[in-house]
Amino acid sequence: MEWEFTLLLLVNGILIGLMYALIALGFVLVYKATDAINFAQGEFVMSAGIIAAVVVAASTSFFLGVVVALAAMVLFGFLLERVMLRPLLGRPIVAVIMATIGLAALLRGLLPLVFGAGTRPISLPEFIGEEPIALGPVMLQPVQLVGAGVSILFLAGFSWFFLKSRMGIAMRAVADNQQVAMAMGINVERYFALAWAMAGIVSALGGVVWGSMLGVDVHLALVGLKVFPVVILGGLDSIIGAVVGGLIIGIVENLAAGYIDPYVGGGTKDFAPYVVMIIALMIRPYGIFGKRKIERV
């Protein structure tokens, strides 16, 4: 029935959208703390997925793979901030952006060279299973349910962190004005490092979730590019915006695939999010929940 097909597309869009929101959270965390966009977020996800896949294949333990990926990405975040980004402290934001673009190219070329370019699977634990779960007329994939659940949990946790904790408020102060934050006694370097470490945590979770669903190879980095419309639509500095933007993009993507692809031969789900992003930029360039910045000239 038509309504059942539409319901299936909407539910799948919501689940995929929540998984997009998890990756978008990495953009938001870095932007809220440093006021810069991390263009290597997709490569972070790819790196975490490769590490998890290698450990799972070697140990046959899914949870060990997750723990190692989390630890590796946190360490990578700290080292990245200390070695590459700390020297850029106080420099124009474009310097940090260009550094992340260069880092993305480095990771995309280096990791397949070290670990191989083949697609690696990440198998979920046996108790989760692979059989679709029936929810009324809708059949849901377990990996999507797990991914959506993890996304909701960590999105809620990071929202509380930024709104209620002293460290989260300090990170927001650093993003607002580094010089004033320093004058107020806030250790800017420490909070920069914390932001990149937290982005590493989000990347590790995203790498495991998306790697379980798609497999892990160099193309997993493209997830970061697909998430870019999410953060533009929702607002680069808003966790709620990441959630809302993810849901909108996920639903638009699935509806385009279900209703437009049959008439044009496919492919509309790949560019439909960017059409939404362009429209959003024309109407509300700072995003649905983004903070509008007014600078005095």
C-alpha positions in Angstrom: 0.0 0.0 0.0 1.1 3.5 -0.7 0.9 4.7 2.9 3.0 1.8 4.1 5.7 2.6 1.5 5.7 6.2 2.6 5.8 5.2 6.3 8.8 2.9 5.6 10.6 5.7 3.8 9.9 8.2 6.7 11.0 5.8 9.4 14.2 4.8 7.5 14.8 8.5 6.9 14.5 9.3 10.6 17.0 6.5 11.6 19.5 7.5 8.9 19.0 11.1 9.9 19.9 10.3 13.5 23.1 8.5 12.3 23.9 11.6 10.2 23.4 13.8 13.3 26.0 11.8 15.1 28.6 12.6 12.5 27.4 16.2 12.3 28.0 16.4 16.0 31.8 16.2 15.3 31.5 19.4 13.1 29.5 21.1 15.8 31.9 20.2 18.6 34.9 21.6 16.8 33.1 24.7 15.6 31.7 25.5 19.1 35.2 25.3 20.6 37.4 26.7 17.9 35.1 28.6 15.5 36.6 26.6 12.6 35.1 23.9 10.3 36.8 20.5 10.4 36.9 19.4 6.8 38.6 16.1 7.8 35.6 14.9 9.8 34.8 12.2 7.1 38.4 11.0 7.2 38.2 10.8 11.0 35.2 8.5 10.6 37.0 6.5 8.0 40.1 6.2 10.2 38.1 5.0 13.2 36.2 2.5 11.0 39.4 1.0 9.7 40.9 0.7 13.2 37.8 -1.0 14.5 37.5 -3.3 11.5 41.2 -4.4 11.9 40.8 -5.1 15.6 37.5 -6.9 15.2 39.0 -9.1 12.4 42.1 -9.9 14.5 40.3 -10.5 17.9 36.7 -11.5 16.8 35.5 -9.1 19.6 33.2 -6.3 18.5 33.5 -4.5 21.8 37.3 -4.6 21.8 37.2 -3.0 18.4 35.0 -0.2 19.7 37.2 0.4 22.7 40.4 0.5 20.7 38.9 2.8 18.1 37.7 5.1 20.8 41.1 5.2 22.5 42.9 5.6 19.2 40.8 8.5 18.1 40.9 10.3 21.4 44.7 10.0 21.4 44.8 11.1 17.7 42.6 14.2 18.6 45.0 15.2 21.4 48.1 14.7 19.2 46.6 16.5 16.3 45.8 19.5 18.4 49.2 19.5 20.0 51.4 19.0 16.9 49.4 20.6 14.1 46.8 23.0 15.4 48.3 24.5 18.6 50.8 26.5 16.5 47.9 28.0 14.7 46.3 29.4 17.9 45.4 33.0 17.4 45.9 32.8 13.6 43.1 33.5 11.2 40.4 30.7 11.2 41.1 30.0 7.5 44.5 28.7 8.6 42.9 26.0 10.7 40.4 25.2 7.9 43.2 24.7 5.3 45.1 22.5 7.8 42.1 20.2 8.1 41.7 20.0 4.3 45.4 19.0 4.1 44.9 16.5 6.9 41.9 15.0 5.1 44.0 14.4 2.0 46.8 12.8 4.0 44.5 10.4 5.9 42.7 9.4 2.7 46.0 8.5 1.0 47.9 7.1 4.0 45.5 4.7 5.7 44.6 2.6 2.5 48.4 2.4 1.9 49.0 1.0 5.4 45.9 -1.2 5.9 44.9 -1.9 2.3 42.2 -0.5 0.1 39.8 -3.5 0.3 36.4 -3.2 2.0 36.4 -4.6 5.5 33.2 -5.6 7.4 32.4 -4.8 11.0 30.1 -7.4 12.3 27.7 -6.5 15.1 27.5 -8.9 18.2 25.5 -12.0 17.7 22.8 -11.0 20.2 21.9 -8.0 18.0 21.4 -10.2 15.0 21.0 -9.3 11.4 17.3 -10.2 10.8 15.0 -7.2 10.1 12.7 -6.3 13.0 9.1 -5.9 12.2 7.4 -2.9 13.7 3.9 -3.0 12.3 4.1 -2.7 8.5 7.7 -1.4 8.8 10.8 -3.7 8.6 13.8 -2.1 10.4 17.4 -3.1 10.2 19.1 -3.8 13.6 22.2 -1.8 12.6 20.0 1.3 12.0 18.2 0.9 15.3 21.5 0.5 17.1 23.0 3.5 15.3 20.0 5.7 16.0 20.0 4.6 19.7 23.8 5.5 20.1 23.2 8.8 18.3 20.3 9.8 20.6 22.4 8.9 23.7 25.5 10.8 22.8 23.6 13.8 21.4 21.7 14.2 24.7 25.0 13.8 26.6 26.9 16.4 24.6 23.9 18.8 24.8 24.0 18.5 28.6 27.8 19.0 28.6 27.7 22.3 26.7 24.6 23.7 28.5 25.2 22.7 32.1 28.8 21.7 32.8 31.6 24.2 33.6 33.9 22.8 31.0 31.2 23.0 28.3 30.5 26.7 29.1 34.2 27.4 29.0 34.5 25.8 25.6 31.7 28.0 24.4 33.5 31.0 25.8 36.7 30.0 23.9 34.8 29.8 20.7 33.2 33.2 21.2 36.5 35.0 21.8 39.8 33.4 22.4 41.5 36.6 23.6 38.8 37.4 26.1 38.8 33.8 27.3 42.5 33.9 27.9 42.1 37.2 29.9 39.4 35.5 32.0 41.9 32.8 33.0 40.6 30.0 30.7 43.2 27.6 29.4 42.4 27.9 25.7 44.9 25.3 24.6 43.4 22.7 27.0 39.9 23.3 25.7 41.1 23.2 22.1 42.6 19.7 22.8 39.4 18.6 24.5 37.3 19.6 21.6 39.3 17.6 19.1 39.4 14.6 21.5 35.6 14.8 21.7 35.4 15.0 17.9 37.5 11.8 17.9 35.0 10.1 20.2 32.1 11.0 17.9 34.2 9.9 14.9 34.9 6.5 16.5 31.2 5.9 17.2 30.3 7.1 13.7 33.0 4.9 12.1 31.7 1.8 13.9 28.0 2.5 13.2 28.4 3.4 9.5 31.1 0.8 9.0 28.8 -1.9 10.3 26.1 -0.8 7.8 28.3 0.0 4.7 31.6 -1.7 5.2 34.8 0.1 5.8 37.0 1.4 3.0 38.2 4.8 1.7 34.7 5.7 0.5 33.5 5.8 4.1 35.0 9.3 4.2 32.3 10.5 1.9 29.9 10.2 4.8 31.5 13.4 6.1 30.7 15.2 2.9 27.1 13.9 2.9 26.7 15.3 6.4 27.8 18.8 5.4 24.3 19.8 4.3 23.1 18.6 7.8 25.3 21.1 9.7 24.6 23.9 7.2 20.9 23.4 7.5 20.7 23.0 11.2 23.4 25.5 12.2 27.1 25.0 12.7 27.0 25.9 16.4 23.8 24.0 17.4 23.6 20.5 18.7 19.8 20.6 18.3 20.3 21.9 14.8 22.5 18.9 14.0 19.6 16.6 15.1 16.9 18.5 13.2 19.1 18.9 10.1 19.9 15.2 10.2 16.3 14.3 10.4 15.3 16.6 7.5 18.2 15.4 5.3 17.6 11.8 6.1 13.9 12.0 5.2 14.5 14.1 2.1 17.1 11.6 0.9 14.8 8.6 1.4 11.7 10.2 -0.1 13.8 11.2 -3.2 15.1 7.7 -3.5 11.6 6.2 -3.2 9.6 8.6 -5.3 11.9 10.3 -7.8 14.6 7.6 -8.5 12.1 5.3 -10.3 11.4 8.0 -12.9 14.9 9.3 -13.5 16.9 6.1 -13.2 18.4 6.7 -9.7 20.9 9.0 -8.1 18.6 11.7 -6.8 19.3 10.8 -3.1 22.9 11.7 -3.6 22.3 15.4 -4.7 18.9 16.1 -3.0 20.5 17.1 0.3 22.7 19.6 -1.5 19.6 21.2 -3.1 18.2 21.6 0.3 21.5 23.0 1.6 21.6 25.6 -1.3 18.0 26.7 -0.6 18.8 27.0 3.1 21.8 29.1 2.4 19.7 31.5 0.3 17.0 31.8 2.9 18.8 31.4 6.3 22.5 31.2 5.8 23.3 30.7 9.5 21.0 27.7 9.7 17.7 26.9 11.4 19.2 27.0 14.9 22.5 28.7 14.2 23.5 31.9 16.0 23.3 35.0 13.8 26.6 36.9 14.0 26.5 40.7 13.6 29.9 42.3 13.3 30.5 46.0 13.6 32.4 47.4 10.7 
